[in-house]
Amino acid sequence: MTSKYLVSLLLALPATVAAAHPAHHDAAIGTAMHGAAASAQPAEDRSIRPFRVHIPNEALAELRRRIRATRWPDKETVADRSQGNQLARMQEIARYWGSGYDWRRVEARLNALPQFVTTIDGIDIHFIHVRSRHPRALPVIVTHGWPGSVIEQLGIIGPLADPTAYGGKAEDAFDVVIPSMPGYGFSGKPASVGWDPDHIARAWAELMKRLGYTRYVAQGGDWGSPVSEAMARQAPPGLLGIHINLPATVPPDVAAVLSSGGPAPAGLTDQERAAFDGIDALLKKKRAYAAMMGTRPQTIGYALADSPIGLAAFIYDYNDGEPERLLARDDVLDDISLYWLTNSATSAARLYWENAGRSIVFAAAQKTDQIALPVAITVFPDEYYHAPESWARRAYPTLSYFHMAEKGGHFAAWEQPEILARELRDAFRPLR
C-alpha cells in the first residue's frame, strides 16, 4: 500500500461484501476454486477489499509545519511569469495552505463514496466504484492523468450514475469505476519497471473482469488517453469503445516537423495550423516538467518529496501558474495535498520515464491506426491544442464521434463535469 500512516484499510467479512456487491462474492468464490486446483505456488490475492481514507492528525500537522518552515528563493527579476511561479503568488498560497485549508473536507467527500482496493500484478489498485440505481447502466472505467488523481473526477460521478438528477435520461446511466493509477494517490507504488500505459490498460481490463462486467466502455484525458487507447488496441473481451479528451491526432509527417523544430508544413488548413502552433509552443516552452520526469524522475523526486511548497510550485507551474482560473483554490490544494500525504510525487513521475519520452498526442507513438474499436473524441476549447477533426479521422480509422465542447480545458472532468458527462452520454449511446 502507500505510506504507513496514510490510510486505514477496513476488511469486511466476505458475506458483507457479497451482500452489497454480488459480483465481488462470485469473483472470490472463483478465485478460491482456482486456488484449490492450482500448484503449491501462492496465488495473488484477487479479493476486492473495502477501503477508507484516514490521514492522521500528526501527518496534517507535519504538512503545516513544513509549509511554515519553507526556505524561500529570492524574488524573480522580471515582472511576469517568464521565469516561473512568482514569489508573492507562492507565498500567498502557502499562507492559505498552512492555515486556512481543511483536508478533512475532501477526505469526507471521498469516504462518502464506495472505495475499494484489489491487487493486480503485485500492485494494490485503489478505485472508486459507484453503481447506478438505474437498471441496465453501462459500466465505464475513467482514468485520470498527471498531476491529477481520482479527486479530478469526483464531479462526474453524479451526472454519470444518476443522469435524471442532472437533466439526463435514465437510459443514459453509467456504473462508474475510477481507479488510482499505479504509483498515484492511494494505489500501491511499483517496485520494478514495466508499468507503462499498456500494462495499466491490461490491469484495468482485469479490474473490470473482477467486478463482473462483461460489457463496458473506457474514458480518459491526459495520461488517461494513452491508457484508454491501449485498452482499445488490446481489445479485451467486453470493451465496447473508448472516449478521450486529449487525442493523439498529430500525423507522422507533422510530428516529424515538430520534433525537429522546423516551420509549419505547407498546405495546412487554418484549424491544422492552429493545432500545429499550439503543440509547437507546448513542446518548446511548456514541456520542461515532462522532460525532467521523463529522464530524471528520481532526481526531481527528492525535491518534490521533501518540500510541500516545492511540490505545489511544480504542479502550479504545469498549468501556467493559473489552475485557479478554471478551478477553485481548494480543488487544486486537495490534489496537491493528496500527492504530498501519499508521498507519491516521485512514483507518479516515473510514468513519464516508463513512456520513454513518447508524446501522448503523436498518433504514431500511440499506434492509433491499430485500434479497431469505436473511438469518440471531445475537444475542449481551453485544451493545450485543438485537435482538428481532419487529423482525428486520419489518426483513428474507427472514429465514431467528434465534438467541440462549448467550454472547459485540460482537466475537463474537474472543470466542467456536467459537460463531460453529457459528452459521454452522447458518445456512448450507440454502444448500449
QUIZI-V12886 format. One record per backbone hydrogen bond with DSSP energy under -0.5 kcal/mol. NH is the residue of the N-H (numbers start at 0). CO is the residue of the C=O. Records with the same first field share a line. If there is no record, write none. Layout:
# QUIZI-V12886
NH: CO, CO
This chain:
# QUIZI-V12886
5: 2
6: 2
7: 51
8: 6
9: 7
10: 8
11: 9
15: 12
16: 12
17: 13
18: 14
19: 15
20: 16
23: 20
24: 20
25: 21
26: 22
27: 23
28: 24
29: 25
30: 26
31: 27
32: 28
33: 29
34: 30
35: 31
36: 32
37: 33
45: 43
48: 46, 116
50: 114
51: 7
53: 5
55: 4, 53
58: 55
59: 55
60: 56
61: 57
62: 58
63: 59
64: 60
65: 61
66: 62
67: 63
68: 64
69: 66
71: 69
83: 80
89: 85
90: 86
91: 87
92: 88
93: 89
94: 90
95: 91
96: 92
97: 93
98: 94, 95
99: 95
100: 95
102: 100
104: 101
105: 101, 102
106: 102
107: 103
108: 104
109: 105
110: 106
111: 107
112: 109
114: 112
115: 126
116: 48
117: 124
118: 44
119: 117, 122
122: 119
124: 117, 122
125: 123
126: 115
127: 177
128: 113
129: 175
130: 128
136: 133
137: 172
138: 136, 214
139: 174
140: 216
141: 139, 176
142: 218
143: 178
147: 144
151: 148
152: 149
153: 150
155: 152
156: 152, 153
157: 153
158: 154
159: 155
160: 156
161: 157
162: 159
164: 161
165: 162
166: 163
167: 162
171: 168
172: 169
173: 159
174: 137
175: 129
176: 139, 174
177: 127
178: 141
179: 125
180: 178
182: 187
183: 180
186: 183
187: 123
189: 187
195: 193
199: 195
200: 196
201: 197
202: 198
203: 199
204: 200
205: 201
206: 202
207: 203
208: 204
209: 205
210: 206
211: 208
212: 207
215: 237
216: 138
217: 240
218: 140
219: 242
220: 142
223: 220
224: 221
225: 221
226: 222
227: 223
228: 224
229: 225
230: 226
231: 227
232: 228
233: 229
234: 230
235: 230
238: 235
239: 215
241: 373
242: 217
243: 375
244: 219
248: 246
249: 360
254: 250
255: 251
256: 252
257: 253
258: 254
259: 255
260: 256
261: 256
267: 264
272: 268
273: 269
274: 270
275: 271
276: 272
277: 273
278: 274
279: 275
280: 276
281: 277
282: 278
283: 279
284: 280
285: 280, 281
290: 286
291: 287
292: 288
293: 289
294: 290
295: 291
296: 292
299: 295
300: 296
301: 297, 298
302: 298
303: 299
304: 300
305: 301
306: 302
310: 306
311: 307
312: 308
313: 309
314: 310
315: 311
316: 312
317: 313
318: 314, 315
319: 316
320: 315
321: 318
324: 321
325: 322
326: 322
331: 327
332: 328
333: 329
334: 330
335: 331
336: 332
337: 333
338: 334
339: 335
340: 336
341: 337
342: 339
343: 338
347: 343
348: 344
349: 345
350: 347
351: 348
352: 348
353: 349
354: 350
355: 352
356: 351
357: 354
361: 358
362: 249, 360
363: 249
365: 361
366: 362, 363
367: 362
369: 366
370: 367
371: 231, 369
373: 239
374: 397
375: 241
376: 400
377: 243
378: 402
381: 407
382: 379
386: 384
391: 387
392: 388
393: 389
394: 390
395: 391
396: 394
398: 395
399: 374
400: 374
402: 376
404: 378, 402
409: 381
411: 409
414: 410
415: 411
419: 415
420: 416
421: 417
422: 418
423: 419
424: 420
425: 421
426: 422
427: 423
428: 424
430: 427
431: 427, 428
